[in-house]
Amino acid sequence: MRVSRILKRANYAIAFTGAGISTESNIPDFRGSQGLWKKFDPRMASRSYFKENPDGFWDFYAKRYEVIANAQPNDAHKALVLLENNNYIKYIITQNIDRLHSKAGSKSVIELHGNILMSYCDSCFKEKSTEECIKEFYKTKKAPKCDYCGGLMRPAVVLFEEPVKLIDIAMEIAYRSDCCLVIGSSLTVYPAAFIPEIVKRQGGDLIIINIDPTPLDSIADIVIRDKASIVLKRIIENMELK
Ligand SMILES: [Zn+2]
């Protein structure tokens, strides 16, 4: 398998993951046929909606939280742990907010869009677990408030109309990298999608594993349109990783 050969040859391979790696953990993606934005208006994940209707905003996030909090990592997340432990990948840069990479045991994870398990006050930044916030929301049916200043709490995720976190660090890693393994990303959300593009444009290898076509398929070295868990399992078997 060519993917294993490329990974073995690379000096600084990274993985770039999106919603497609978590659909097999029963977390819906956004733009797929069963995607979240088929059921909900994407505006519900925006800063303006949070400001306008914080109670409705928390109703939406409470639903998302429940799905995510109960989800377990799948074989694709586990395969990435093995690749990292055996030093074949240096970093996982993820667009996901579900924490499943860390739950699986991956250590070097950059969460570009934050994670839903923590929340913080929009006024003073004091943190509280999302679980506690949601308990409060269900009790009062109102957006949870900060214990310290009374400001509105919000999940520690990047909302539409807000800048992506850690993008400078992620880009620095991309400039160092000579191989990017894209898993389950439609590569349509910028600036996140710049990461694989940077690796390719500076001469690295680009491998894309995604069910649907992506805008970067034409410049990729390898494109595999299959489920992430199946492909990743095959890769670690090929590399005989344990
Ligand atoms: Zn506060």
Boltz pocket constraint, residues with backbone or C-beta under 6 A from the ligand:
constraints:
  - pocket:
      binder: B
      contacts: [[A, 121], [A, 122], [A, 123], [A, 124], [A, 125], [A, 126], [A, 146], [A, 147], [A, 148], [A, 149], [A, 150], [A, 151]]
      max_distance: 6.0
